[in-house]
Amino acid sequence: ACLGFWILFPFCFQRRLQYTMGESSAASNVSTIAPPIVWPLTPLDIREKTKEILDATEKNLCEIEKIPLNAVTFENTVAKLMCPPNYKTNPYYAACKFLQHCSTDAGIREEAANSGKIFSEVRVKGRMRKEVYKRVKAFSETPEAKSLPSYETHFVEAALKNYERAGLALEEEDGKKLQTLLAKDSSVCSEYQQNLGSDTTKLFFAPEELKGCGDEFIQERLNKDVEGKCTITLKYPDIVPIGSNCEISETRRKVVEAREGVGAYKNNLELVAEGIGIRKEIAALLGFDSWADYICSSRMSGSVQAVDDFLSNLEDKLKESGRENYLTLLKLKEDHCKEYGYEFDGKLNAWDSGFYHSLLLKQKYGVDAEKIKEYFPLDHVVETTLNIYQELLGLKFTELEDEAFWKWHSEVRCFEVKDTTSNDLIGHFYLDLFPREGKYGHAAIFHLVKKSTENTAVDCMLCNLPPPAANGKPALLRHRNVVTFFHEFGHIMHGLCSEGVGNSTRLAKCPRDFVEAPSQMLENWVWQKEVLERLSRHYESQETLPDDLLQSMIRAKHVNVAFQSLRQIYLSRLDLTIHGKNPPKDAKDLQILVDDLRPNVSLLENPAGNNMLRTFGHLMNQYSASYYGYLWAEVLSADMFATRFQKEGIMNPEVGMQYRKMVLAPGGTHNITDHLTKFLGRPPSNDAFLQSRGILEDSDARL
């Protein structure tokens, strides 16, 4: 490709600048290095560079295939699979596909999405190269392979498993069929995600229909598109306050229906039906009874049966308390309707639970989310969060000046990360925090570049946090937003602190039922008094969160926890059922399933015609048959926090460094349970999870 059309900041150039991030976030006069990414400026640039990557990928595989079976070595075979051209160890790879999620140019987004689809298809085909597999197999039987260090041995074993799970033992005809099915699944998932990202739905409400949302919320959205009406999108900064604060039930219902009702997100429900059918065929070809069996066999859980036992055990313990939580909210609704003259329909609807949960927090626990958010201005939360992570993990962050790096939007920030002791460069991360049209609509971390012999790692956080107000008032975060930011930043640390060349490629990915655990563990920090006192600072008075508000938040942390956990179990069951032995055949069957399963597990009726599978993006990406991992990981995270940090100090740098080296550094290599056992001093347990939530006073259950 013509580099004249690219923004060029290669790692080897190492442009150095002077910059101080803030009051206590980084030392002054620290030279910084730009990230090792070359970004495209036009769709043509993406197409040309994508072709270069595909050509280099094919060349890499052909070179392996030409090696005589008696001449294979680690360097000429396995090492080439650890950092191939079409993986994130190549900075150009991220440059070609990532901007589909955040570029302000629709043409760039479309071309980047197409590039991502092509890369996915090529990866699938690459896993079907029998001649490459033969060389890996041959090498695994050599004396060199048997004498490798444990890290390299892991990659040999992982490469073999990778090819075998791709069906290389299949007959030629079945192998071709498998390739076709995998490509179809990739295409279906891509279309589903594009439907989510490109949505421009707008709802219009009169100010009185948004009663309870606050004057500021209303004024920011009034008269934008329709005179006398407030414009509401389906982005989180719009829908979350409505779900939590709007007193008008019909408004809340309309918002839920816009996200889940017939016609929401185009043909996404039909795409789910198509996708799960394709995955069932793939699993059958590979010798598994279901997609869930195929996926769980490579997770920490090891099997669908283990997951089913785990979920059943939790559901049994939560059901009674969950019903009590439900009845508490229902009684609150009845009293609220009587007080204000609203009609009481005798049940808690799907659009009621968030509102009455918030009302309960205000009335019984004194938790006023609108008041509390005044103490969490975004800039202060971001800077303090970064400081806490630096102290805890022995790292140093330095922000790059705007002219030091290319950005896809003016609000994007970039930071350099170094080890405090050695001053070695570890990598970079980008922050893109506010919603806008065409941007990925949830909160997520994208691992743009993985560490290799030539590059350090680069991560990016895309969030949709509330932006600053038009009147100049700073962006203020609800505490749940603070939790989200702290959680997502934990994923950045996991990506950057992973050690070893090629770590976190397909051969070393963390199991999906563990990958959330490190970030979930770190959520505990934003519920500790000493941390909340640091994170909070009133946007006007500069005072920290008053002790009465702070204590009310802490007391209310696990209010309705059983009811909320049943919702997570419902989503996990839904995921495993649609990916089970007898998946629903079409959108109609998916509707029947949701209508039946939701009330039986979550206790809430499913609104007629609504189906959250239209917007449940997790099940149309790498989390298919893996959503249970959030609960599984939550159990592990509670154990790590209670066993080490709660006992030895939440800001204990020694424990923090052990956590970084024993849990984060290995990435997905070797056995995750062994890493946790080393850090905990014993095998993992679910005691801490159950006890911290008041579900059990004592438990001898084990994962």
N, C-alpha and C positions, 0 to 999 in steps of 0.2 A: 504494500500500500504506500501511497505517497504521504510521507510524514509531514509534508507541508500542511495537510488538512487535519493534523492531530495536535492536541495540546501535549507537549512533551516535557515530562519531568521524570526521566528515568533514574533509577536508583544509582546507577554508576556515575551520573552527573553530580549527585550529592551537592546540590546548591545549598549553601549555608547562609543562615539569617540569624539576626539577633531579635529575641522577643521574650517578654515576660508575661505569663498567662494571667496572673492575678496576685492578690495580696499574699496568699500563702500556698498557691497551687504549684508554683515552680520557681526555681532559682532564676535570678536575673542573669543577663549576659550569657545565655546558654545557646550554643549554635544548634540549629535544627536542620534536618534533612527532609526533603519532600518525599511523599510516598512513591513507591516504584510502579506507578500506573500511568499508562498513556491513554488518554481519553479521546473518543471520536467526536467529531463536530458535525458530521452529516451521515445520513443513512448509507450513502455510498461507501464511506470510510468503514462502517460496520461490516458491510457485505464483503469488501475486499480483505479486511483483516480476518474475518471469519473464514474465508477461503484459505488464507495463508495458514491458519491454525489447523484446518482440516487436512491440508496437504502435508503439514509437518507431522500431524498425528498418524497419517497413513504411512509416511516414510519411517517413523519410529517403529511402528508395528512390523513393517516389511523387513526392517533391519534385524529384528528379533527372529522373524520367521526364517531368514537366510542362514542363521547360525547353525552349524552342524550339531546334532544332538550330543555328540561327544566333546563339544567345545563350549558348552554353556557355562557361564560364570554368574556370580551375583551382579557384577557391574554391567555385563552385556545383556542381561535378561531382566531380573527382578528390579534392579535400580531404575531401568527405563520405564517400568510400570508405576513406580512410586511418584514420579514427577513428570508425567507425559505432557505434551503440548496442550491437550484439551482438558486439563484440570486446573484447579485454582492456584497451583504453584506457578502458573504462567500468568503474569499480570494482564496480558492482552485478553485473556479469556474473560475476566471480569469486565474489562472495558467494553467488550462486545455485547454482553448480555444484561448487565446490571441496570443500565439506564431505563429499561422497560418499566422499572418500579418508581422512578422519580424524575425523569427528564421533563422539562417544561415544553418540550417539542414533541407533538403527537407522532410525527414521522420517525423521530429517533426511538420513541417508545415502541412503536410498531415493529421497526426493524430489529431492535434489541430483543423483543419477544420472539421474533422469528429466528434470530440467531440462537437464543436459548433452546428453542425447539429443535433446531438442527443439531446443536451440541448434544442434546439428550439422546437423539436418535443415533448419533455416531458413537456415543458411549455404549449404548445397547449393542450395536454391531461389533464394537471392539471387544466386548465380553464374549462374543461368539467366535472368536478366531481360534480354531482348533490347533493350528500350527503353533501359535503363541503358547497355548495351554500345554502342548507337548513339550516345549522347551522348559517351561516352568516346572512341569512334572519331572522331566529328566534332571533338571538341576537339583530338585528337592532330594534326589536319591544319590547325589554326589558326596564325597568326603568333605568338600568345602561347605556344602549346605549343613552338614551335620556338626560342623565345628564353628558355625556362625555365633556371634553374640546374640543374646536373647532378643534385642530390638530388631535386628535384621531377620532373625528366625520368625518373628511375628509376621513380617511382611511376606515371607515365603509361604507360610501357612495360610495367610489371609488371601494371597493371590490365588492359590489352589482352590480355596473355598469359594472365592468370587467366581471363578470360571465354572466350578461344579454346580453352584446355585444358579448359574446362567443357563444350565442345561446342555453343556457340551457332551454329555453322555447320550444325548438324544440322537435318534436317527436323522439323517439329513433333511428329510421332508418335515419332520416335527421341529427341527431346528429353525428352518425357514419360517414355519408358522409362528414359532415363538418370537422371532425377530419382528414379524409383522404385527403381532399382538402388542408387544412392548412399545413399538412406535405409535400404534393407535392409542394406547393408554396415555402416552406422553402428550399426544396431540389433544386428546380430550381434556386432560388436566390443564393444559396451556390455555385452551379456549375458556374453560371455567374461570381460571384466575384472571384472564383478560376481562371477562364480564364483570368481575368484582371491581377491578381497578379502573375500568372505564366508565363506571356508573355515574350518571349526572342527575339522578332523581332529585327533585325539589318538591317539598311540601309547603303549603302556604297557610299560615294560621293568623287569626286576629289576635292582638295582644291579650284579650280576655281569655282566649283559648290556651294561653301559656301561663295562667295564674299559678304563682308559686315559684316560677323560674327566676324571678328577680328582674328589676327594671333594667339593669345593665345588660343582661342576657337579651332582653327584648329589644332594647334600643339598638344594639349592635346588628340586629337582623331585620329591623323594621325598614320598609320602603326600599329594599334592595332591588326587588324585581316587580313587586306589585304594590301599588299605593295602598297604605293602610294595613298591609299584611307583613308578617315576619317570614323570611325565607329559611326553611329548615332542610338541610341536606341529610344524608345518611352517614355522615362522618361522626366520629365519636364526640368531638366537642359540642355537637348539636344534640345528639340523641341521648347521651349519658345524663346531662342535666334534666332533660325532659323525663326520662325514666325514673329518676330519683326525686325530682322536685315538683313536677307538674301535677296540680291537684285535679285537673280535668281528665277523667278516665278516658273519654272518647279521643282526646288528643294522643294519649299514650297508646291507645289501641291502634290508631291510624299509623303511628310511627312503627309499631311492631309489624303491622300488616304490610307496610311499604318495604320492609326488609325481608319478610318471610312469606308474604301472600302470593297468590297466583299472579304470575307475570313479573315478579321481582327478579332482578338480575337475569333477564332474558330466559334462556333455555337451561339454566343451571341444574334444575332438578332432573331433567332428561339426561344431562351430561353425567350426573352422578349415577343414574341407572345404567348408562352405557359403560361408564368406567368400572363399576363393580362387576359387571358381567365379563368384561375383558380380563380383569384380574383373576376371576374364578377360572377362566380358561387357562391363563398363564400358570396358575397354581397346579391345575390338573396335569398339564404337560410336564411339570417338574416333579410330579409324584406326590403332591400334597392334596389333602382333602379340601382345603380352602385357602384363600389368600391369607387369612388370619393365622392358619397353621404355618404357612410358609414364612410369614413375617416374624412371628413369635419364636420360631426355632432359632433365630439369630439374635434375639434380645436377651437381656438379663433374665427375664422370666423363664425362657427356655421352651415354653409351650402355652397353648391356649388354655389348657386345663389349669395350669398354675395361675394364669390371670383370672380365670373364672372363679377359682377358689379364693383368690385375693379379694376380688370385688364382692363376692358373696359374703365373705367374712366381715368386711366393712359394712355392707348393707344391713346385715343382721344386727350389728351393733348400733347402727345409726337410725334404723327405721322408727323406733319408738320415740326417740328424741326429736326426730324429724317431724313426726306427726304433731308433737307438742309445739314445735316451732311454727308449724303451719297454722294450728289453732290459735296461737298467740297473735299472728298477723291477721287472721280472719276476724278475731274479736276486735282488733284495733281498727280494721276496715269498717266493721259494723258501727262502732262508736263514732268514727270519723264521719261516716255517711249520715248518721242520726244528727250529729252536731251541726252539719252544714246543709242538711236537707237534700243530700244526694240519694239516689235510689240504691238500695242494698240488694244485690242479687244472690246473696247467700253463699258465695264461693270466692276463692282467691283466683283471679285470672292471671294469665301469663304476663300481662302488662301491669299487674298490681304489685307483684312481689317486691320489685325494686323500690317503688314508692313507699310502701308500708314498712319495709325494712328501714329506710331512711327516717321515716316518721318515728319509728320505735327508738332508733338511736337518739333522736332529738328529745323525745318526750321522757324516756325512761333513763337514758344515760347522759343526757346533756350534750350529745355530739351533734353539733351544727356544722355540717360540711361547708356551708357557705361562709360561716364565720371563720372556721379553721383555715380555709384556703388563703385568707388574708395574711397568714403567717408563713406561707410557702411560695414566695415569688420565685419564678423559674430560675432566674439567673443565680440566685443564692443557692437554691437546691442543687443545681448542676455543679457549681463550683465546690460546694461542700461535699457532695457525693464523690467527686473526683479526688478531693483531699483525703476522704476516708479510705477509699480504695488504695490510694498511694501509701498511706500509713500502714494499712493492714497487710499489703502484699509486697512491700519493699520495692515500690516502683516510683518513677518520676515522670510526670506528664508536662509537656511544653506545647502550648498552642502555637500554630503557624500563623504568620500574618497573611492577610488576604491575598497579597500578590505572590505568595510563595507556592501556591497550589491552585489548580483549576477546580472550580466548583460548578455543579449543575444548577445551583440556585444561590442567590445572594445570601441566604440564611445559613448555608452549610458551613460548619466549622471543622477544622482538622487538627489533630494532636499527635505529637511524637511521644513514644513511650520508651523509657530506658530503665534498666535495672539500677536501683539506688546504689548498691555496693560497687558493682563493676563498671557502671556507666555504659554498659553495652547496649546498643540499640536493639530493642525487642520488636518494635513495629509502630504502626499508626492506627488511629481510628478517626472516622468521620461521625459527626452528629448532624442529623437533619430532623428537626423536632416538630415542625408545625404542618398542619394539613394544607393541601392545595389540590386543585383539580388535576386528575391524572396520576396522582401519587398513590402508592400502596396505602391501603386504608386502615391498617392495623399497626401494631407495634412489633418490630422484629429486628433481629440482627442478621446482617449479611456478611459472611466471611468472604471478602473479596479476593484476598491473596493469602495463600498458605505458605508457611516458611519452607524455603528450599536452600540449596547451596548458594543461590544467587540473590535471593530476595528475603526480606523480613516480612512478617505477616501484616495484613491490613484488614480491618473490620469496619463496618458501617452500621449505625443505628438509625433506622427510620421509625419515627413515631408520629403520632397525631395529637400532640399535647395542645391545650388551649393557647392560642397566640396572644400577644399583647393587644390591648383594646385600641380602637381607633382614636380614642381621646387621650392616648398617651399613658394610660394606666398599664403597669407592667403585667405580664402574663402571670396568673396566679394558679397554683396547682391544688386540686383536691388531694387529700392524703392518698387516695387510691392511685392518683397520677404519680405521686412521689414513689409509691411502692413499685409501680410499673417501670419508672425510670431506673430505680435501683436494681430491679430484677434484670431488665434488659442489659444494663451495663455489666452485670455479672456474666452474661454471655460473651460480651466483648473480652472480658478478662480470661474467660475459659479459652477463647480462640487465640488470644495473643500469648498467653502463658504456656500453651502447649509447646513442648520441646521436641526436638528431633526433626530431621529432614523428611519431608513427605508426610508428616503427621497430619491426620485428619483428611487425607484423600479418602476415596472409597475404601481403601484397604485399612484405614485406621479411624473410621468414624465412630463416635460414641454411640452406644446403643440408644435408641429413641426413648427407652424407659429409664435412662439415666441422665440424658443430656439436660433436662430441666432441673435436676437436683442441686447443682452448685448455685444456680441463680435463686431457686426457691429458698435455699438455706440462707442466702444473704438478705432475703426479705426480712428476716428476723431483726436486722439492725434498725429498720425504720419503725420498730415498735419498742425500742429501748429508750428509756428516759434520757440517758447521757447523749445518745445520738440525735434524738428529736430536739433536744435543746440546741444542738449544733446546726441541724438542718433548718430550723425555724427562725424567721426574722420578719416581723411585721413590715409590710411594704411601705408604711408611713412612719410609724413610731420607732421602728428598728428593734422592738422588744421581741424576746423569744416567746414561744408558746406558753401562756399562763399554766400554772401547775394544775388548776382545776380542769381546763380543757384537755391537757396532756393525760391526766389520770383517767378522765372519762373515755378518751380514745382507747387507752390500754385496757380498761375494764370491758369495753364493748368489742374488743378484737374478735372474740369467738361467739358473738351473738348470732343466733341462727346458723351456727356452723354445721349442725347435722343436716338441716334443710338444704343448705348450700352444697354440702358434700354429696347429698343424694342427687343433685343436679349433675355433678361431675360423674357420678356412677352411671346416671342415665346416658350421658353423652358417650361414655366409654362403652356401655352396652350397645348403644346404637351403632357405633363404629364396628365393634366386633360382629354384630348381627348382620349388617349389610356386607361384611367381608367373610361371612361364615359359610357353612357347607351348602346352605340353600338360600342364596341372596335373593332379594326382591327382583323381579324380572323387569319392572318398568316403573315409571313415575307414580302410577296408581298404586302399585304395591308398596312403594316407599311411603306414600301418604298413609296407607292402612297401618304400616308398621309404626310410624311416628305417633299416629293417633292412639294406638294401643299401648306402646311402650312408655311414652312420656308420663301419663298419669300413674301407671303401675309402679314406676320407680321414683320419679321426681315429685309425685303427688299433685302436680298441676295438669289440668286438662290442656290438650293442644287446641288452639283456636281453629275453627273450621277453615279448611283450605290452606292454613299456614304450614310451612315446613322449613325448619331452620337449616335443612340440608342445602337449601338454595344459597346460603351464605357461610356454611361451615367449611371454610377453605382448608382446614387442617386435613380433612379426609380426602382431599384431592391434591395432596402433595406427599411429602415424605412421612407424614404422620398417619397415613392410612393403616388401619389395624394397630395403631400405636397410641391412640389418644389416652388410653388407660395410663400411659407413662407419666402423665402429670400427677396422678394420685400416687402411683408407685414411687415416683421421684420425691413427692412430698413427704412420704414416710422416711425415705433415706435422708432427706434434708433435715427433718426434725431430729433425727438421730445424731447427725453430725453436729448440729448446733448445740443440742443439750449435752452431749457427751464431752465435747471439747471446749467450745467457746463460752458457753454459759457457765461452765465450771472454772475455766482458767482465765476468763476475761475476754470480752467481745472485741477489744482493741489490742489484744495481746499480740505483738508482732512476731513472737516466736511461734505461736500456734498458727498465725496467719501465713508464715513462711512454710510451715509444715503442710498446711492446706494447699498452698500454691504448688509445692514440689510433689506431694503425695497424691493429690486428687486432680489438680488442673494440669500439671505438666505432662502426665502420661497420655493425655488425650484419650483416644479410643484404643490404645494398644494394650495387649494382654488382657487379663481378666479384671473387670471393673470391681467385682466383689473382693478380690485380693487387695486392690488399692484401698478400698474403704476399710477393710479389716485391719490393714496396716495403720491407717490414720486413726481409727476408733480404738484399736487395741483389742478388738473382738469382732465376731461376725455381726452384720447389721441386724437391727431389731425394730419392730414397730411400736415398742412400748412408749417411746417419747412422743410419737405422733398422737396416739390415743390419749395419753395422759395430758399433753399440752392443750388438748381440746376439751378436756373434761368428760370425754366419752367413757373412759375407764380410769379407775383409781390405780389399778395395778393390772398388768397383763403379762402373760408369759408367751404370747404369740411371737412368732419369728417369721421373717420373710422367707 
